[in-house]
Amino acid sequence: IKFVCHYNDGVDQHMIWLIGLKNIFSRQLPNMPKEYIVRLVMDQNHKSLMVVRNKNNNVLGGITYRPYLSQKFGEIAFCAVTADEQVKGYGTRLMNHLKQYARDHDGLTHFLTYADNNAVDYFTKQGFTKEIEMEKERWHGYIKDYDGGTLMECKIDPKFPYRD
Ligand code: ACO
């Protein structure tokens, strides 16, 4: 397997992976409107960190986020692993790759996400808390208000080697 990060840049292979990821989100996040998922995954302000099986080039899961470069934080929009591959550690490895990638390529120091209630435990294990440390002026008005989820924050360590 390999971890890759791409956005809708018109490269055929990147689009094929993004469509594969969009299909995983549609299946794993049934409460999210499909058009909304497509719109954000294909939006050029969003990037997706994906885990890909080398053998058949299939996407197994991923995380779509929007980096707010001026504010140095990222908003995680969607996160999922395909059903057959859950609870094998890919969700943890994806988040570790994402933290390192966003720190080293985007200069981010924090992530925010609205976690589904059934995903709060997963995000807690990945270092997210319900206490928001960032000053409200830094993020308020940037991320969309959304009820039906718990706002959670993760601080990215400036030096830690997250990647395995
Ligand atoms: N029920 C209970 N515990 C779980 C579950 C589950 N369904 N899935 C993972 N865990 C636990 C694992 O046991 C593990 O705990 P451990 O570290 O103590 O062993 C930990 O969470 C991480 O497990 P991974 O194998 O790394 O996670 P996985 O590859 O399964 O990915 C994910 C986790 C992304 C939440 C996956 O289960 C999934 O796609 N779920 C459905 C979609 C979803 O709910 N996504 C999040 C919505 S919120 C949002 O997108 C902003």
py3Dmol code that shows the C-alpha trace and the ligand (Angstrom):
import py3Dmol

protein = """\
ATOM      1  CA  ILE A   1       0.000   0.000   0.000  1.00  0.00           C
ATOM      2  CA  LYS A   2       0.963   3.619  -0.387  1.00  0.00           C
ATOM      3  CA  PHE A   3      -0.264   6.954   0.938  1.00  0.00           C
ATOM      4  CA  VAL A   4      -0.833   9.783  -1.558  1.00  0.00           C
ATOM      5  CA  CYS A   5      -2.280  13.298  -1.256  1.00  0.00           C
ATOM      6  CA  HIS A   6      -3.978  14.936  -4.239  1.00  0.00           C
ATOM      7  CA  TYR A   7      -6.648  17.408  -5.269  1.00  0.00           C
ATOM      8  CA  ASN A   8      -8.684  17.898  -8.429  1.00  0.00           C
ATOM      9  CA  ASP A   9      -5.753  19.022 -10.606  1.00  0.00           C
ATOM     10  CA  GLY A  10      -6.884  17.382 -13.866  1.00  0.00           C
ATOM     11  CA  VAL A  11      -4.369  14.516 -13.779  1.00  0.00           C
ATOM     12  CA  ASP A  12      -6.227  11.337 -14.819  1.00  0.00           C
ATOM     13  CA  GLN A  13      -4.802   9.093 -12.086  1.00  0.00           C
ATOM     14  CA  HIS A  14      -5.583  11.638  -9.380  1.00  0.00           C
ATOM     15  CA  MET A  15      -9.174  11.929 -10.589  1.00  0.00           C
ATOM     16  CA  ILE A  16      -9.561   8.134 -10.623  1.00  0.00           C
ATOM     17  CA  TRP A  17      -8.382   7.921  -7.009  1.00  0.00           C
ATOM     18  CA  LEU A  18     -10.593  10.866  -5.956  1.00  0.00           C
ATOM     19  CA  ILE A  19     -13.650   9.208  -7.520  1.00  0.00           C
ATOM     20  CA  GLY A  20     -12.806   5.967  -5.695  1.00  0.00           C
ATOM     21  CA  LEU A  21     -12.584   7.889  -2.429  1.00  0.00           C
ATOM     22  CA  LYS A  22     -15.848   9.736  -3.138  1.00  0.00           C
ATOM     23  CA  ASN A  23     -17.552   6.341  -3.565  1.00  0.00           C
ATOM     24  CA  ILE A  24     -16.214   5.156  -0.168  1.00  0.00           C
ATOM     25  CA  PHE A  25     -17.489   8.329   1.511  1.00  0.00           C
ATOM     26  CA  SER A  26     -20.925   7.932  -0.110  1.00  0.00           C
ATOM     27  CA  ARG A  27     -21.231   4.411   1.255  1.00  0.00           C
ATOM     28  CA  GLN A  28     -19.687   4.986   4.688  1.00  0.00           C
ATOM     29  CA  LEU A  29     -21.340   8.359   5.411  1.00  0.00           C
ATOM     30  CA  PRO A  30     -24.979   7.636   4.488  1.00  0.00           C
ATOM     31  CA  ASN A  31     -26.264  10.779   6.229  1.00  0.00           C
ATOM     32  CA  MET A  32     -24.222  13.044   3.962  1.00  0.00           C
ATOM     33  CA  PRO A  33     -25.899  14.067   0.695  1.00  0.00           C
ATOM     34  CA  LYS A  34     -23.983  12.475  -2.206  1.00  0.00           C
ATOM     35  CA  GLU A  35     -23.862  15.754  -4.158  1.00  0.00           C
ATOM     36  CA  TYR A  36     -22.266  17.483  -1.169  1.00  0.00           C
ATOM     37  CA  ILE A  37     -19.575  14.775  -0.965  1.00  0.00           C
ATOM     38  CA  VAL A  38     -18.777  15.056  -4.686  1.00  0.00           C
ATOM     39  CA  ARG A  39     -18.683  18.836  -4.479  1.00  0.00           C
ATOM     40  CA  LEU A  40     -16.145  18.953  -1.658  1.00  0.00           C
ATOM     41  CA  VAL A  41     -13.954  16.062  -2.852  1.00  0.00           C
ATOM     42  CA  MET A  42     -13.757  17.701  -6.313  1.00  0.00           C
ATOM     43  CA  ASP A  43     -13.437  21.266  -4.962  1.00  0.00           C
ATOM     44  CA  GLN A  44      -9.992  22.648  -5.747  1.00  0.00           C
ATOM     45  CA  ASN A  45      -9.617  24.069  -2.233  1.00  0.00           C
ATOM     46  CA  HIS A  46      -9.848  20.577  -0.737  1.00  0.00           C
ATOM     47  CA  LYS A  47      -7.120  17.933  -0.684  1.00  0.00           C
ATOM     48  CA  SER A  48      -7.445  14.222   0.006  1.00  0.00           C
ATOM     49  CA  LEU A  49      -4.929  11.993   1.742  1.00  0.00           C
ATOM     50  CA  MET A  50      -5.620   8.472   0.450  1.00  0.00           C
ATOM     51  CA  VAL A  51      -4.377   4.956   1.098  1.00  0.00           C
ATOM     52  CA  VAL A  52      -4.014   2.989  -2.153  1.00  0.00           C
ATOM     53  CA  ARG A  53      -3.361  -0.735  -2.679  1.00  0.00           C
ATOM     54  CA  ASN A  54      -0.389  -1.071  -5.044  1.00  0.00           C
ATOM     55  CA  LYS A  55      -1.522  -4.414  -6.486  1.00  0.00           C
ATOM     56  CA  ASN A  56      -4.773  -3.190  -8.065  1.00  0.00           C
ATOM     57  CA  ASN A  57      -4.483   0.599  -7.581  1.00  0.00           C
ATOM     58  CA  ASN A  58      -7.716   0.625  -5.529  1.00  0.00           C
ATOM     59  CA  VAL A  59      -8.358   3.305  -2.916  1.00  0.00           C
ATOM     60  CA  LEU A  60      -9.006   1.764   0.523  1.00  0.00           C
ATOM     61  CA  GLY A  61      -9.832   4.961   2.386  1.00  0.00           C
ATOM     62  CA  GLY A  62      -8.944   8.562   2.901  1.00  0.00           C
ATOM     63  CA  ILE A  63      -9.397  11.919   4.546  1.00  0.00           C
ATOM     64  CA  THR A  64     -10.579  15.036   2.685  1.00  0.00           C
ATOM     65  CA  TYR A  65      -9.609  18.359   4.234  1.00  0.00           C
ATOM     66  CA  ARG A  66      -9.506  22.037   3.482  1.00  0.00           C
ATOM     67  CA  PRO A  67      -6.327  23.846   4.521  1.00  0.00           C
ATOM     68  CA  TYR A  68      -6.842  27.465   5.592  1.00  0.00           C
ATOM     69  CA  LEU A  69      -3.280  28.551   4.932  1.00  0.00           C
ATOM     70  CA  SER A  70      -3.568  32.083   6.377  1.00  0.00           C
ATOM     71  CA  GLN A  71      -5.090  30.666   9.585  1.00  0.00           C
ATOM     72  CA  LYS A  72      -2.698  27.679   9.712  1.00  0.00           C
ATOM     73  CA  PHE A  73      -5.448  25.196  10.442  1.00  0.00           C
ATOM     74  CA  GLY A  74      -7.228  22.570   8.399  1.00  0.00           C
ATOM     75  CA  GLU A  75     -10.836  21.423   8.465  1.00  0.00           C
ATOM     76  CA  ILE A  76     -11.396  17.713   8.011  1.00  0.00           C
ATOM     77  CA  ALA A  77     -14.559  17.310   5.956  1.00  0.00           C
ATOM     78  CA  PHE A  78     -14.727  13.522   5.510  1.00  0.00           C
ATOM     79  CA  CYS A  79     -12.822  10.509   6.774  1.00  0.00           C
ATOM     80  CA  ALA A  80     -13.586   6.863   5.996  1.00  0.00           C
ATOM     81  CA  VAL A  81     -12.121   3.448   5.250  1.00  0.00           C
ATOM     82  CA  THR A  82     -13.901   0.940   3.010  1.00  0.00           C
ATOM     83  CA  ALA A  83     -15.937  -1.657   4.969  1.00  0.00           C
ATOM     84  CA  ASP A  84     -13.672  -4.686   4.316  1.00  0.00           C
ATOM     85  CA  GLU A  85     -10.580  -2.819   5.468  1.00  0.00           C
ATOM     86  CA  GLN A  86     -11.803  -1.222   8.705  1.00  0.00           C
ATOM     87  CA  VAL A  87     -10.194  -1.891  12.092  1.00  0.00           C
ATOM     88  CA  LYS A  88      -6.885  -2.903  10.466  1.00  0.00           C
ATOM     89  CA  GLY A  89      -5.082   0.278  11.436  1.00  0.00           C
ATOM     90  CA  TYR A  90      -5.540   2.199   8.164  1.00  0.00           C
ATOM     91  CA  GLY A  91      -7.613   4.931   9.839  1.00  0.00           C
ATOM     92  CA  THR A  92      -4.802   5.590  12.310  1.00  0.00           C
ATOM     93  CA  ARG A  93      -2.110   5.528   9.648  1.00  0.00           C
ATOM     94  CA  LEU A  94      -4.120   7.892   7.432  1.00  0.00           C
ATOM     95  CA  MET A  95      -4.402  10.416  10.256  1.00  0.00           C
ATOM     96  CA  ASN A  96      -0.671  10.173  11.019  1.00  0.00           C
ATOM     97  CA  HIS A  97       0.220  10.732   7.365  1.00  0.00           C
ATOM     98  CA  LEU A  98      -2.238  13.620   7.203  1.00  0.00           C
ATOM     99  CA  LYS A  99      -0.711  15.367  10.237  1.00  0.00           C
ATOM    100  CA  GLN A 100       2.796  15.126   8.825  1.00  0.00           C
ATOM    101  CA  TYR A 101       1.731  16.117   5.306  1.00  0.00           C
ATOM    102  CA  ALA A 102      -0.329  19.130   6.436  1.00  0.00           C
ATOM    103  CA  ARG A 103       2.439  20.338   8.740  1.00  0.00           C
ATOM    104  CA  ASP A 104       5.246  19.924   6.194  1.00  0.00           C
ATOM    105  CA  HIS A 105       3.401  20.987   2.996  1.00  0.00           C
ATOM    106  CA  ASP A 106       0.706  23.398   4.209  1.00  0.00           C
ATOM    107  CA  GLY A 107       2.326  24.751   7.399  1.00  0.00           C
ATOM    108  CA  LEU A 108      -0.718  23.844   9.510  1.00  0.00           C
ATOM    109  CA  THR A 109      -0.597  23.671  13.304  1.00  0.00           C
ATOM    110  CA  HIS A 110      -4.140  22.423  14.055  1.00  0.00           C
ATOM    111  CA  PHE A 111      -7.035  20.469  12.652  1.00  0.00           C
ATOM    112  CA  LEU A 112     -10.714  20.950  13.358  1.00  0.00           C
ATOM    113  CA  THR A 113     -13.515  18.573  12.478  1.00  0.00           C
ATOM    114  CA  TYR A 114     -17.169  18.001  13.183  1.00  0.00           C
ATOM    115  CA  ALA A 115     -17.033  14.372  14.279  1.00  0.00           C
ATOM    116  CA  ASP A 116     -20.082  12.142  13.861  1.00  0.00           C
ATOM    117  CA  ASN A 117     -21.168  10.850  17.247  1.00  0.00           C
ATOM    118  CA  ASN A 118     -20.047   7.311  16.374  1.00  0.00           C
ATOM    119  CA  ALA A 119     -16.624   8.621  15.285  1.00  0.00           C
ATOM    120  CA  VAL A 120     -15.817  10.607  18.457  1.00  0.00           C
ATOM    121  CA  ASP A 121     -13.897   7.617  19.883  1.00  0.00           C
ATOM    122  CA  TYR A 122     -11.846   7.273  16.706  1.00  0.00           C
ATOM    123  CA  PHE A 123     -10.933  10.984  16.691  1.00  0.00           C
ATOM    124  CA  THR A 124     -10.147  10.882  20.433  1.00  0.00           C
ATOM    125  CA  LYS A 125      -7.692   8.032  19.759  1.00  0.00           C
ATOM    126  CA  GLN A 126      -6.092  10.192  17.060  1.00  0.00           C
ATOM    127  CA  GLY A 127      -5.430  12.995  19.567  1.00  0.00           C
ATOM    128  CA  PHE A 128      -8.539  15.144  19.025  1.00  0.00           C
ATOM    129  CA  THR A 129     -10.285  16.809  21.982  1.00  0.00           C
ATOM    130  CA  LYS A 130     -13.619  18.520  22.479  1.00  0.00           C
ATOM    131  CA  GLU A 131     -11.802  21.447  24.105  1.00  0.00           C
ATOM    132  CA  ILE A 132     -10.872  23.980  21.429  1.00  0.00           C
ATOM    133  CA  GLU A 133      -7.495  25.568  22.195  1.00  0.00           C
ATOM    134  CA  MET A 134      -7.342  27.896  19.170  1.00  0.00           C
ATOM    135  CA  GLU A 135      -8.692  31.398  19.717  1.00  0.00           C
ATOM    136  CA  LYS A 136     -12.171  31.671  18.222  1.00  0.00           C
ATOM    137  CA  GLU A 137     -11.142  34.573  15.912  1.00  0.00           C
ATOM    138  CA  ARG A 138      -8.719  32.235  14.186  1.00  0.00           C
ATOM    139  CA  TRP A 139     -11.348  29.762  12.985  1.00  0.00           C
ATOM    140  CA  HIS A 140     -14.803  31.300  13.474  1.00  0.00           C
ATOM    141  CA  GLY A 141     -16.417  32.113  10.146  1.00  0.00           C
ATOM    142  CA  TYR A 142     -13.991  29.890   8.247  1.00  0.00           C
ATOM    143  CA  ILE A 143     -15.520  26.516   9.000  1.00  0.00           C
ATOM    144  CA  LYS A 144     -19.148  25.838   8.306  1.00  0.00           C
ATOM    145  CA  ASP A 145     -21.436  25.525  11.317  1.00  0.00           C
ATOM    146  CA  TYR A 146     -22.929  22.064  11.328  1.00  0.00           C
ATOM    147  CA  ASP A 147     -25.126  20.483  13.966  1.00  0.00           C
ATOM    148  CA  GLY A 148     -25.335  16.758  14.312  1.00  0.00           C
ATOM    149  CA  GLY A 149     -21.633  16.536  15.069  1.00  0.00           C
ATOM    150  CA  THR A 150     -19.168  17.409  17.809  1.00  0.00           C
ATOM    151  CA  LEU A 151     -16.520  20.022  17.051  1.00  0.00           C
ATOM    152  CA  MET A 152     -13.106  18.544  17.880  1.00  0.00           C
ATOM    153  CA  GLU A 153      -9.571  19.895  17.611  1.00  0.00           C
ATOM    154  CA  CYS A 154      -6.142  18.352  17.236  1.00  0.00           C
ATOM    155  CA  LYS A 155      -2.847  20.161  17.699  1.00  0.00           C
ATOM    156  CA  ILE A 156      -0.093  19.023  15.314  1.00  0.00           C
ATOM    157  CA  ASP A 157       3.266  18.602  17.020  1.00  0.00           C
ATOM    158  CA  PRO A 158       5.850  20.820  15.235  1.00  0.00           C
ATOM    159  CA  LYS A 159       8.567  18.150  15.190  1.00  0.00           C
ATOM    160  CA  PHE A 160       7.118  14.693  15.859  1.00  0.00           C
ATOM    161  CA  PRO A 161       7.763  12.124  13.088  1.00  0.00           C
ATOM    162  CA  TYR A 162       4.172  10.930  12.665  1.00  0.00           C
ATOM    163  CA  ARG A 163       4.697   8.761   9.605  1.00  0.00           C
ATOM    164  CA  ASP A 164       5.477   5.073   9.891  1.00  0.00           C
TER     165      ASP A 164
END
"""
ligand_1 = """\
51
ACO
N -16.194 0.602 16.312
C -15.399 0.656 17.393
N -14.091 0.960 17.356
C -13.566 1.218 16.157
C -14.329 1.198 14.982
C -15.689 0.867 15.095
N -16.501 0.806 14.026
N -13.525 1.494 13.957
C -12.312 1.692 14.477
N -12.343 1.534 15.807
C -11.235 1.687 16.730
C -10.243 0.584 16.556
O -10.548 -0.502 17.401
C -8.954 1.253 16.950
O -8.799 1.249 18.352
P -7.393 0.800 19.015
O -6.399 1.812 18.521
O -7.677 0.902 20.457
O -7.131 -0.569 18.491
C -9.136 2.692 16.498
O -10.538 2.899 16.407
C -8.508 2.967 15.157
O -8.752 1.867 14.324
P -8.247 1.841 12.839
O -8.200 0.428 12.376
O -7.001 2.653 12.719
O -9.436 2.628 12.144
P -10.197 2.246 10.788
O -9.234 1.904 9.717
O -11.282 1.304 11.067
O -10.839 3.674 10.439
C -12.843 4.961 10.612
C -11.668 4.343 11.372
C -12.323 5.910 9.547
C -13.690 5.761 11.610
C -13.659 3.820 9.963
O -14.130 2.969 10.966
C -14.828 4.267 9.119
O -14.676 4.494 7.921
N -16.025 4.380 9.723
C -17.245 4.756 8.991
C -17.224 6.187 8.525
C -17.106 7.185 9.663
O -17.771 7.104 10.677
N -16.224 8.187 9.463
C -16.021 9.314 10.359
C -17.153 10.256 10.228
S -16.833 11.881 10.903
C -16.065 12.724 9.657
O -15.836 12.188 8.596
C -15.593 14.130 9.911
"""
view = py3Dmol.view(width=600, height=400)
view.addModel(protein, "pdb")
view.setStyle({"model": 0}, {"cartoon": {"style": "trace"}})
view.addModel(ligand_1, "xyz")
view.setStyle({"model": 1}, {"stick": {}})
view.zoomTo()
view.show()
